[in-house]
Amino acid sequence: MSEATIWNLVFWDGNAVIWPKAEMLKGTMMGMVQRQLAHLDVPQRHEFITLERLEEFSGAAVMNSWTPGIPVSAIASYTIEEARPFIELLHRAHEAEPAEFP
């Protein structure tokens, strides 16, 4: 699993942000969020994500150019709990991105 035509998928394991390891177009929002998570010292890693691995995650979100994170509640037959702190973290990282660079 990685992305669709207009969004990127991201997961949370309770401590780190997990980006799917797959060929994908790195979206603008994804780049901003990754950059600011790094500045916030939030652990991030890239891993192969399969349906069978969904049980390992405590949250999932999609993002695109208009939002840094919308909770994902299910993928196929797997239910994913909404991890409000994870969604808030993604939004906080987006808000930390400067509107202009010097």
PyMOL CGO cylinders between C-alpha atoms (Angstrom):
from pymol import cmd
from pymol.cgo import CYLINDER

trace = [
    CYLINDER, 0.00, 0.00, 0.00, 1.23, 3.46, -0.75, 0.3, 1, 1, 1, 1, 1, 1,
    CYLINDER, 1.23, 3.46, -0.75, -0.96, 6.08, -2.40, 0.3, 1, 1, 1, 1, 1, 1,
    CYLINDER, -0.96, 6.08, -2.40, -3.81, 6.82, -4.74, 0.3, 1, 1, 1, 1, 1, 1,
    CYLINDER, -3.81, 6.82, -4.74, -4.12, 9.47, -7.39, 0.3, 1, 1, 1, 1, 1, 1,
    CYLINDER, -4.12, 9.47, -7.39, -4.75, 12.40, -5.04, 0.3, 1, 1, 1, 1, 1, 1,
    CYLINDER, -4.75, 12.40, -5.04, -3.51, 11.39, -1.59, 0.3, 1, 1, 1, 1, 1, 1,
    CYLINDER, -3.51, 11.39, -1.59, -0.62, 9.86, 0.35, 0.3, 1, 1, 1, 1, 1, 1,
    CYLINDER, -0.62, 9.86, 0.35, -1.13, 7.29, 3.11, 0.3, 1, 1, 1, 1, 1, 1,
    CYLINDER, -1.13, 7.29, 3.11, 0.72, 7.38, 6.43, 0.3, 1, 1, 1, 1, 1, 1,
    CYLINDER, 0.72, 7.38, 6.43, 0.61, 5.20, 9.57, 0.3, 1, 1, 1, 1, 1, 1,
    CYLINDER, 0.61, 5.20, 9.57, 1.31, 5.57, 13.30, 0.3, 1, 1, 1, 1, 1, 1,
    CYLINDER, 1.31, 5.57, 13.30, 2.64, 2.90, 15.64, 0.3, 1, 1, 1, 1, 1, 1,
    CYLINDER, 2.64, 2.90, 15.64, 2.15, 4.95, 18.79, 0.3, 1, 1, 1, 1, 1, 1,
    CYLINDER, 2.15, 4.95, 18.79, 5.69, 6.33, 18.70, 0.3, 1, 1, 1, 1, 1, 1,
    CYLINDER, 5.69, 6.33, 18.70, 6.80, 6.80, 15.09, 0.3, 1, 1, 1, 1, 1, 1,
    CYLINDER, 6.80, 6.80, 15.09, 5.31, 7.88, 11.79, 0.3, 1, 1, 1, 1, 1, 1,
    CYLINDER, 5.31, 7.88, 11.79, 5.55, 5.13, 9.18, 0.3, 1, 1, 1, 1, 1, 1,
    CYLINDER, 5.55, 5.13, 9.18, 5.56, 6.06, 5.51, 0.3, 1, 1, 1, 1, 1, 1,
    CYLINDER, 5.56, 6.06, 5.51, 4.85, 3.25, 3.06, 0.3, 1, 1, 1, 1, 1, 1,
    CYLINDER, 4.85, 3.25, 3.06, 7.96, 2.10, 1.23, 0.3, 1, 1, 1, 1, 1, 1,
    CYLINDER, 7.96, 2.10, 1.23, 6.80, 1.96, -2.37, 0.3, 1, 1, 1, 1, 1, 1,
    CYLINDER, 6.80, 1.96, -2.37, 7.13, 3.80, -5.61, 0.3, 1, 1, 1, 1, 1, 1,
    CYLINDER, 7.13, 3.80, -5.61, 5.02, 6.90, -5.22, 0.3, 1, 1, 1, 1, 1, 1,
    CYLINDER, 5.02, 6.90, -5.22, 4.89, 10.54, -6.03, 0.3, 1, 1, 1, 1, 1, 1,
    CYLINDER, 4.89, 10.54, -6.03, 5.99, 12.51, -2.99, 0.3, 1, 1, 1, 1, 1, 1,
    CYLINDER, 5.99, 12.51, -2.99, 3.27, 15.09, -2.56, 0.3, 1, 1, 1, 1, 1, 1,
    CYLINDER, 3.27, 15.09, -2.56, 3.88, 18.67, -1.49, 0.3, 1, 1, 1, 1, 1, 1,
    CYLINDER, 3.88, 18.67, -1.49, 2.03, 18.15, 1.79, 0.3, 1, 1, 1, 1, 1, 1,
    CYLINDER, 2.03, 18.15, 1.79, 3.92, 14.92, 2.44, 0.3, 1, 1, 1, 1, 1, 1,
    CYLINDER, 3.92, 14.92, 2.44, 7.24, 16.72, 1.97, 0.3, 1, 1, 1, 1, 1, 1,
    CYLINDER, 7.24, 16.72, 1.97, 6.26, 19.57, 4.28, 0.3, 1, 1, 1, 1, 1, 1,
    CYLINDER, 6.26, 19.57, 4.28, 4.99, 17.23, 6.99, 0.3, 1, 1, 1, 1, 1, 1,
    CYLINDER, 4.99, 17.23, 6.99, 8.10, 15.01, 6.79, 0.3, 1, 1, 1, 1, 1, 1,
    CYLINDER, 8.10, 15.01, 6.79, 10.38, 18.03, 7.02, 0.3, 1, 1, 1, 1, 1, 1,
    CYLINDER, 10.38, 18.03, 7.02, 8.59, 19.48, 10.04, 0.3, 1, 1, 1, 1, 1, 1,
    CYLINDER, 8.59, 19.48, 10.04, 8.28, 16.13, 11.83, 0.3, 1, 1, 1, 1, 1, 1,
    CYLINDER, 8.28, 16.13, 11.83, 12.06, 15.89, 11.52, 0.3, 1, 1, 1, 1, 1, 1,
    CYLINDER, 12.06, 15.89, 11.52, 12.39, 19.38, 13.08, 0.3, 1, 1, 1, 1, 1, 1,
    CYLINDER, 12.39, 19.38, 13.08, 10.07, 18.24, 15.89, 0.3, 1, 1, 1, 1, 1, 1,
    CYLINDER, 10.07, 18.24, 15.89, 12.30, 15.16, 16.43, 0.3, 1, 1, 1, 1, 1, 1,
    CYLINDER, 12.30, 15.16, 16.43, 9.41, 12.79, 15.73, 0.3, 1, 1, 1, 1, 1, 1,
    CYLINDER, 9.41, 12.79, 15.73, 10.74, 9.38, 14.65, 0.3, 1, 1, 1, 1, 1, 1,
    CYLINDER, 10.74, 9.38, 14.65, 9.88, 8.49, 11.04, 0.3, 1, 1, 1, 1, 1, 1,
    CYLINDER, 9.88, 8.49, 11.04, 10.65, 5.47, 8.94, 0.3, 1, 1, 1, 1, 1, 1,
    CYLINDER, 10.65, 5.47, 8.94, 9.74, 3.91, 5.60, 0.3, 1, 1, 1, 1, 1, 1,
    CYLINDER, 9.74, 3.91, 5.60, 8.47, 0.32, 5.56, 0.3, 1, 1, 1, 1, 1, 1,
    CYLINDER, 8.47, 0.32, 5.56, 6.64, -2.04, 3.24, 0.3, 1, 1, 1, 1, 1, 1,
    CYLINDER, 6.64, -2.04, 3.24, 2.99, -2.07, 4.30, 0.3, 1, 1, 1, 1, 1, 1,
    CYLINDER, 2.99, -2.07, 4.30, 0.70, -5.01, 3.59, 0.3, 1, 1, 1, 1, 1, 1,
    CYLINDER, 0.70, -5.01, 3.59, -2.86, -5.72, 4.67, 0.3, 1, 1, 1, 1, 1, 1,
    CYLINDER, -2.86, -5.72, 4.67, -1.57, -8.28, 7.16, 0.3, 1, 1, 1, 1, 1, 1,
    CYLINDER, -1.57, -8.28, 7.16, 0.55, -5.60, 8.87, 0.3, 1, 1, 1, 1, 1, 1,
    CYLINDER, 0.55, -5.60, 8.87, -2.36, -3.26, 9.56, 0.3, 1, 1, 1, 1, 1, 1,
    CYLINDER, -2.36, -3.26, 9.56, -2.89, -4.83, 12.99, 0.3, 1, 1, 1, 1, 1, 1,
    CYLINDER, -2.89, -4.83, 12.99, 0.51, -3.41, 14.04, 0.3, 1, 1, 1, 1, 1, 1,
    CYLINDER, 0.51, -3.41, 14.04, -0.58, 0.21, 13.68, 0.3, 1, 1, 1, 1, 1, 1,
    CYLINDER, -0.58, 0.21, 13.68, -2.51, 2.36, 16.10, 0.3, 1, 1, 1, 1, 1, 1,
    CYLINDER, -2.51, 2.36, 16.10, -3.52, 4.94, 13.51, 0.3, 1, 1, 1, 1, 1, 1,
    CYLINDER, -3.52, 4.94, 13.51, -3.61, 5.79, 9.83, 0.3, 1, 1, 1, 1, 1, 1,
    CYLINDER, -3.61, 5.79, 9.83, -4.27, 8.93, 7.81, 0.3, 1, 1, 1, 1, 1, 1,
    CYLINDER, -4.27, 8.93, 7.81, -4.41, 10.24, 4.30, 0.3, 1, 1, 1, 1, 1, 1,
    CYLINDER, -4.41, 10.24, 4.30, -3.05, 13.62, 3.23, 0.3, 1, 1, 1, 1, 1, 1,
    CYLINDER, -3.05, 13.62, 3.23, -3.00, 15.68, 0.10, 0.3, 1, 1, 1, 1, 1, 1,
    CYLINDER, -3.00, 15.68, 0.10, -2.55, 19.28, -0.96, 0.3, 1, 1, 1, 1, 1, 1,
    CYLINDER, -2.55, 19.28, -0.96, -5.55, 20.50, 1.05, 0.3, 1, 1, 1, 1, 1, 1,
    CYLINDER, -5.55, 20.50, 1.05, -5.08, 18.61, 4.34, 0.3, 1, 1, 1, 1, 1, 1,
    CYLINDER, -5.08, 18.61, 4.34, -2.18, 17.25, 6.39, 0.3, 1, 1, 1, 1, 1, 1,
    CYLINDER, -2.18, 17.25, 6.39, -4.25, 14.41, 7.80, 0.3, 1, 1, 1, 1, 1, 1,
    CYLINDER, -4.25, 14.41, 7.80, -7.67, 12.83, 7.72, 0.3, 1, 1, 1, 1, 1, 1,
    CYLINDER, -7.67, 12.83, 7.72, -8.12, 9.70, 9.86, 0.3, 1, 1, 1, 1, 1, 1,
    CYLINDER, -8.12, 9.70, 9.86, -8.54, 6.38, 8.07, 0.3, 1, 1, 1, 1, 1, 1,
    CYLINDER, -8.54, 6.38, 8.07, -11.00, 4.15, 9.90, 0.3, 1, 1, 1, 1, 1, 1,
    CYLINDER, -11.00, 4.15, 9.90, -10.75, 1.00, 7.77, 0.3, 1, 1, 1, 1, 1, 1,
    CYLINDER, -10.75, 1.00, 7.77, -8.79, -0.57, 4.95, 0.3, 1, 1, 1, 1, 1, 1,
    CYLINDER, -8.79, -0.57, 4.95, -10.41, -3.60, 3.35, 0.3, 1, 1, 1, 1, 1, 1,
    CYLINDER, -10.41, -3.60, 3.35, -11.79, -5.62, 6.29, 0.3, 1, 1, 1, 1, 1, 1,
    CYLINDER, -11.79, -5.62, 6.29, -9.33, -4.14, 8.84, 0.3, 1, 1, 1, 1, 1, 1,
    CYLINDER, -9.33, -4.14, 8.84, -10.66, -1.56, 11.28, 0.3, 1, 1, 1, 1, 1, 1,
    CYLINDER, -10.66, -1.56, 11.28, -8.22, 1.12, 12.41, 0.3, 1, 1, 1, 1, 1, 1,
    CYLINDER, -8.22, 1.12, 12.41, -8.87, 3.14, 15.55, 0.3, 1, 1, 1, 1, 1, 1,
    CYLINDER, -8.87, 3.14, 15.55, -8.72, 6.90, 15.18, 0.3, 1, 1, 1, 1, 1, 1,
    CYLINDER, -8.72, 6.90, 15.18, -5.52, 8.11, 16.81, 0.3, 1, 1, 1, 1, 1, 1,
    CYLINDER, -5.52, 8.11, 16.81, -6.43, 11.73, 17.54, 0.3, 1, 1, 1, 1, 1, 1,
    CYLINDER, -6.43, 11.73, 17.54, -2.90, 12.57, 18.87, 0.3, 1, 1, 1, 1, 1, 1,
    CYLINDER, -2.90, 12.57, 18.87, -1.44, 11.29, 15.58, 0.3, 1, 1, 1, 1, 1, 1,
    CYLINDER, -1.44, 11.29, 15.58, -3.79, 13.44, 13.48, 0.3, 1, 1, 1, 1, 1, 1,
    CYLINDER, -3.79, 13.44, 13.48, -3.04, 16.45, 15.69, 0.3, 1, 1, 1, 1, 1, 1,
    CYLINDER, -3.04, 16.45, 15.69, 0.69, 15.79, 15.27, 0.3, 1, 1, 1, 1, 1, 1,
    CYLINDER, 0.69, 15.79, 15.27, 0.37, 15.81, 11.47, 0.3, 1, 1, 1, 1, 1, 1,
    CYLINDER, 0.37, 15.81, 11.47, -1.56, 19.09, 11.61, 0.3, 1, 1, 1, 1, 1, 1,
    CYLINDER, -1.56, 19.09, 11.61, 0.97, 20.59, 14.04, 0.3, 1, 1, 1, 1, 1, 1,
    CYLINDER, 0.97, 20.59, 14.04, 3.81, 19.65, 11.70, 0.3, 1, 1, 1, 1, 1, 1,
    CYLINDER, 3.81, 19.65, 11.70, 2.01, 21.29, 8.78, 0.3, 1, 1, 1, 1, 1, 1,
    CYLINDER, 2.01, 21.29, 8.78, 1.38, 24.46, 10.78, 0.3, 1, 1, 1, 1, 1, 1,
    CYLINDER, 1.38, 24.46, 10.78, 5.09, 24.65, 11.67, 0.3, 1, 1, 1, 1, 1, 1,
    CYLINDER, 5.09, 24.65, 11.67, 6.08, 24.94, 7.99, 0.3, 1, 1, 1, 1, 1, 1,
    CYLINDER, 6.08, 24.94, 7.99, 7.01, 28.56, 7.28, 0.3, 1, 1, 1, 1, 1, 1,
    CYLINDER, 7.01, 28.56, 7.28, 4.80, 30.25, 4.69, 0.3, 1, 1, 1, 1, 1, 1,
    CYLINDER, 4.80, 30.25, 4.69, 7.87, 31.87, 3.15, 0.3, 1, 1, 1, 1, 1, 1,
    CYLINDER, 7.87, 31.87, 3.15, 11.52, 30.92, 3.09, 0.3, 1, 1, 1, 1, 1, 1,
    CYLINDER, 11.52, 30.92, 3.09, 14.17, 33.63, 3.52, 0.3, 1, 1, 1, 1, 1, 1,
]
cmd.load_cgo(trace, "trace")
